[in-house]
Amino acid sequence: MLLTGREKTKITIETPKGIPYTAQIRNICRKEQEVSCAVEKDGGDDPDITTGALICAKVSFAEITDRKARDAPEQAQVVIDGGIGVGRVTKPGLDQPVGNAAINHVPRKMIEREVLQVCQVLDYRGILSVEISVPEGEKLAEKTFNPRLGIVGGISILGTSGVVEPMSTQAILDTIRVELRQQRALGREDVVISPGNYG
């Protein structure tokens, strides 16, 4: 929408599992230097507190300060960051380094791939800034593991396959692995795991 000036109300992308997904685009706001829009999180049958939340993206033209990049850019570049409602990493041992927005590497790769494909089709070689935000993210994060993991200010943008698997045992194991990795990065050598139900 930013590069063509034409509005799109739906878009189809390919998930990391190779399954196409068509998203309905909402809350479109077009300005001269930026376009923002949102999709509604579909958690399927998974009891995910983020189901129904709006996940927003703002794409804008980034300032090019490097003269060489400005004079003869060979290809487009994408800079990804988090905005309101997307947490920031404050402790080591997570997918992203301390200080980064809590947008994991798989969603980052998906965003970059989709944006670069559009740039290639339209022969655009500048730098685009993509900011992901979740208006209700800070409130939602209080009900997640994020505060314990040292992710502050919002939720994490996660994902490995692009497909939601309800009540996934793998998701629970992945969460435990994240916590164990973080404890190791913090220098702890002993952990105690107690299986059970809570909440």
C-alpha positions, 0 to 999 in steps of 0.5 A, a space after each residue: 500500500 505504501 509503495 503503490 498507493 493502492 489499498 488492500 483489504 486482504 493478503 495471502 502469505 505462505 506460513 513457514 509450514 508452506 500453508 497459505 493463509 489469507 488475512 483480512 486487513 483492518 484499520 488501514 491508515 494511509 499517509 504520505 510517508 507511512 501506512 499502518 493496518 492490522 489483522 486480528 489474531 486467530 488462535 483457533 481452538 487454542 485457549 490463547 489470551 491473545 485471540 482476538 487481539 489486533 496485531 498492527 504493522 506500520 511501514 514507513 520510509 526509513 531515513 538513509 544516512 549512509 551516503 553510499 547506500 543512498 547513492 547506489 542501493 543494490 537491494 531493499 532493506 527492512 528494519 524491524 522493531 516493536 512499538 506499543 504493546 510489544 515487549 522488550 527483552 531485558 534478560 539474556 538467554 531468550 531468542 532476541 538479545 537484550 534491548 531488542 523487541 520481543 519479536 522472535 526470529 521466525 516472525 522476523 524472517 517472515 516479515 522480511 521475506 514478505 516485504 522484500 518480495 513486494 520491493 522486488 516486484 515493484 523494483 524498490 531499493 530503499 530502506 523500509 521500517 516495519 513497526 509491529 504493535 499490539 494496542 492491548 499488549 501490555 495488559 495481555 502480557 500480565 497474564 503471560 510468562 513475559 514478566 518472569 522472563 524479563 520481557 517488559 512492556 508487552 507481549 512477545 511475537 512468537 511462532 515457529 510454523 505459522 500454524 496454531 496447534 491447540 493445547 500443544 505439548 510441544 508449546 509447553 516443552 518449548 516454554 520450559 526450554 526458554 526458561 531453562 536457557 535463560 536460567 543458564 544465561 543468568 549463571 544458575 546451575 541448578 533448577 527444580 521442575 515440578 509437574 502439575 496444574 495451576 491456575 
